Amino acid sequence: MALGAVAEPPVRRRGSDYAQLSRRISQAGLLERRPGWYVTRIALTLGAFVAGWVAVFLLGDSWWQLPLAALMAVATTQVAFLGHDAGHRQMFRRRGPSELVGLLAGNVAVGISYGWWVDKHNRHHANPNHEDEDPDVGAGALVWTPEQALETRGINRWLAKRQAYLFFPMLLLEGLSLHVASIRAILGREPDGRYTTPMRHRAVEAALLVVHTVGYVALLLAVMSPVKALLFAVVHQALWGLYMGCAFAPNHKGMPMPTAEDELDFLRKQVLTSRNVRGSRLVDTTLGGLNYQIEHHLFPNMPRANLRRAQPIVRAYCVEQGIPYAETGLIESYRQALGHLHDVGRPLRG
């Protein structure tokens, strides 16, 4: 989608546009930390997560473990949302406590590398939806531009033709993909011997991933037969990946994809490439606050609980500046994302 048609204020004003919005947000107290809210959120989320694993242990060798695996996928995703907030320092201003929560939530509880995710996610935030800079829209199992589609070969080309129809089934493998990517990030090296992914606590992260994996496998095999343990893991990991993908997919997919030729200031770069999902507080909880994607991208360290209050301020300011502000319902957001994926594969089907 081209960005050239967007009506913009004179270039001379751009440098101050974000600063003016930031002042309004700051004056409203929306950048202040919410320790009480996060204490409650962490207690409820980790309480449900631990209670779920206790239930797995007590239920034993039963086929009722499979529905429980689906519930654990929900609990695991909610823990992952806490890791996301810690990575953005929404909980604490200091790096140390943020990293501690991130390592416990990511490496220990969920089984993904916190350091890898922070590096990848920071690059996404710096240049959202930029084909050459945003790792989330790089060519892979899915392609995001017609040019990427035309470069595919073999099985990847077959997938690219049908990716809109295969999107949700492919998300069932997202959990496995995150685990594999974490291991590669910790172990991967360049030809000159340097690690491919910068990471502050590589040895610690590796050890914690081992703890997670050994604990996960040992618990399942201790309470159920190998067949049931395998099926539990398949259901749990598949639905966790599906939930994660469904939470992140509405945010940018199908929105404009700027290139090096598009000279966008920070405010417009973040707003034009992001989409909000409207809904109740239940939607806020289900999507981990990511439904306020515009506000989150403009103020990544804003506590999740403040995003709902920030939205009317940001939306009104965008109207003042003549900046399109994308907001839609959850189902419509998926329709737009899938429509984009379908359009991208059109040259191959032709």
Disulfide bonds with the S-S distance in Angstrom:
none
